[in-house]
Amino acid sequence: MIVVIGQFRLPVERMVEARPAMARVMLATRAEAGCVQYNYAEDLLDPGLIRVSEVWDSREQLTAHLATPHMAQWVHERAGLGLSERAITVYAADEGKVL
């Protein structure tokens, strides 16, 4: 399993415009082979801060995801929206344990 955790920031005044673009990439990504979870969530205490969490069956599937047309479109859209402070980390993980 591959776990991706991170965050990025969008200007608060661009969030209304950003939400449909984020929803499109989430829906397209969730339909990909190997995608277990793919989530963006705005921090309730820090508007404009978007938390990222992803789970993939394999690193190869994550790599394939990064090469998809919808990700290329999202990279272009997010630059135009003023995305900043992007910090994303990839981890290899076991199957996990329910707490």
C-alpha positions in Angstrom: 0.0 0.0 0.0 1.1 3.5 -0.7 -0.2 6.4 1.4 0.1 10.0 0.3 -0.4 12.8 2.9 0.0 16.5 2.4 -1.4 19.9 2.0 -1.5 23.0 -0.2 -3.0 26.4 0.1 -5.4 28.3 -2.2 -6.4 31.9 -1.8 -9.6 32.1 0.2 -11.2 34.3 -2.4 -10.6 31.6 -5.1 -12.1 28.7 -3.1 -15.6 29.0 -4.7 -13.9 28.6 -8.1 -11.5 25.9 -6.9 -14.1 23.5 -5.4 -15.6 22.3 -8.7 -12.1 21.7 -10.1 -11.0 19.8 -7.0 -14.3 17.7 -7.2 -13.6 16.8 -10.8 -10.1 15.6 -10.1 -11.3 13.7 -7.1 -14.1 11.9 -9.0 -11.8 11.0 -11.9 -9.0 9.8 -9.6 -11.4 7.7 -7.5 -12.3 5.8 -10.7 -8.7 4.8 -11.4 -7.4 1.3 -11.0 -5.6 1.0 -7.7 -7.1 4.1 -6.0 -8.4 3.1 -2.6 -8.9 6.7 -1.3 -8.4 10.1 -2.7 -9.5 13.1 -0.7 -9.2 16.9 -0.5 -10.6 18.6 2.6 -10.4 22.3 3.6 -9.1 22.8 7.1 -12.0 24.2 9.3 -9.6 26.3 11.3 -7.5 27.6 8.4 -9.6 28.6 5.4 -7.8 28.0 2.1 -5.6 25.2 3.5 -6.4 22.0 1.7 -5.5 18.7 3.3 -4.7 15.8 1.0 -5.0 12.1 1.7 -4.6 9.3 -0.7 -4.2 5.5 -0.5 -3.1 3.4 -3.5 -2.6 -0.3 -4.0 0.9 0.3 -5.5 3.5 2.9 -6.3 3.1 2.0 -10.0 -0.6 2.9 -9.8 0.2 6.2 -8.1 2.8 6.8 -10.9 0.2 6.1 -13.6 -2.2 8.4 -11.8 0.3 11.3 -12.0 0.4 10.8 -15.8 -3.3 11.0 -16.4 -5.0 13.7 -18.5 -7.1 14.8 -15.6 -4.0 15.4 -13.4 -2.4 17.4 -16.2 -5.6 19.5 -16.3 -5.6 19.9 -12.5 -1.9 21.0 -12.5 -2.8 23.7 -15.0 -6.0 24.8 -13.2 -4.4 24.9 -9.8 -1.5 27.1 -11.0 -4.1 29.5 -12.3 -5.9 29.4 -9.0 -2.8 30.5 -7.1 -1.9 27.3 -5.4 1.0 27.7 -3.0 2.7 26.0 -0.1 2.3 22.5 -1.6 3.9 19.8 0.6 3.1 16.2 -0.3 4.8 13.1 1.1 4.5 9.5 -0.1 4.8 6.6 2.3 5.0 2.8 1.9 2.6 1.2 4.4 1.3 -2.1 5.5 -2.4 -2.9 5.5 -2.9 -0.9 8.6 -5.0 -1.6 11.7 -8.4 -0.3 12.7 -8.2 1.8 15.8 
